[in-house]
Amino acid sequence: MSRSLSYLRRGLLGVAFVGSLGFGVTQALASPTQVASSGGWCTEEWEAYCDEQCGFLNGHCMSYGPYVYCECGPDAAD
């Protein structure tokens, strides 16, 4: 009886371990979610930050994939 309980315990531990590894693999291989806003990763805070950093020039937040950067210039917002 004790041997069967040991096998059951070992089997349940193995199933839990393999299940957690499977969950981690699916999360690692999943594609990243897209930001719903039309501006990508640019938020109002980023727009304000770019305006502040560009000084008297027009600052505009730009995003490429997960990367966000500021463009400064008279026609940066066009």
KOLVOTI-871919 format. One record per residue (C-alpha): residue in three letters; x negated, y, z negated. Coordinates in steps of 0.25 Angstrom, whole numbers. Example, Ala and Ser with C-alpha at 12.3 -4.5 7.8 and 13.67 -1.06 7.14 Angstrom:
BEGIN
{'ALA', {-49, -18, -31}}
{'SER', {-55, -4, -29}}
REM end
This chain:
BEGIN
{'MET', {0, 0, 0}}
{'SER', {-11, 10, -4}}
{'ARG', {-18, 7, 10}}
{'SER', {-6, 10, 18}}
{'LEU', {-4, 23, 10}}
{'SER', {-19, 26, 13}}
{'TYR', {-17, 24, 28}}
{'LEU', {-4, 32, 28}}
{'ARG', {-11, 44, 21}}
{'ARG', {-23, 43, 30}}
{'GLY', {-13, 42, 42}}
{'LEU', {-5, 54, 38}}
{'LEU', {-18, 62, 36}}
{'GLY', {-23, 58, 50}}
{'VAL', {-10, 63, 56}}
{'ALA', {-10, 76, 48}}
{'PHE', {-25, 78, 53}}
{'VAL', {-22, 75, 67}}
{'GLY', {-9, 84, 67}}
{'SER', {-17, 96, 62}}
{'LEU', {-28, 94, 72}}
{'GLY', {-17, 93, 83}}
{'PHE', {-10, 106, 78}}
{'GLY', {-24, 113, 78}}
{'VAL', {-27, 109, 92}}
{'THR', {-14, 113, 97}}
{'GLN', {-16, 127, 90}}
{'ALA', {-30, 128, 96}}
{'LEU', {-26, 125, 110}}
{'ALA', {-13, 133, 110}}
{'SER', {-14, 146, 119}}
{'PRO', {-13, 159, 111}}
{'THR', {0, 166, 110}}
{'GLN', {2, 178, 119}}
{'VAL', {5, 192, 112}}
{'ALA', {20, 196, 116}}
{'SER', {17, 211, 118}}
{'SER', {14, 216, 132}}
{'GLY', {1, 222, 127}}
{'GLY', {-5, 209, 123}}
{'TRP', {-13, 210, 110}}
{'CYS', {-12, 226, 110}}
{'THR', {-4, 231, 98}}
{'GLU', {0, 245, 94}}
{'GLU', {-12, 244, 84}}
{'TRP', {-22, 241, 96}}
{'GLU', {-16, 253, 104}}
{'ALA', {-18, 262, 92}}
{'TYR', {-32, 257, 90}}
{'CYS', {-36, 259, 105}}
{'ASP', {-30, 273, 105}}
{'GLU', {-38, 276, 92}}
{'GLN', {-51, 270, 98}}
{'CYS', {-50, 277, 111}}
{'GLY', {-49, 291, 105}}
{'PHE', {-44, 301, 115}}
{'LEU', {-43, 291, 127}}
{'ASN', {-31, 282, 128}}
{'GLY', {-33, 269, 121}}
{'HIS', {-26, 257, 125}}
{'CYS', {-26, 243, 120}}
{'MET', {-29, 231, 130}}
{'SER', {-29, 216, 128}}
{'TYR', {-35, 205, 135}}
{'GLY', {-31, 192, 129}}
{'PRO', {-33, 192, 114}}
{'TYR', {-43, 204, 116}}
{'VAL', {-39, 218, 113}}
{'TYR', {-47, 231, 117}}
{'CYS', {-45, 246, 119}}
{'GLU', {-46, 253, 132}}
{'CYS', {-48, 268, 132}}
{'GLY', {-46, 278, 143}}
{'PRO', {-36, 288, 149}}
{'ASP', {-29, 277, 156}}
{'ALA', {-31, 266, 147}}
{'ALA', {-16, 264, 144}}
{'ASP', {-12, 263, 159}}
REM end
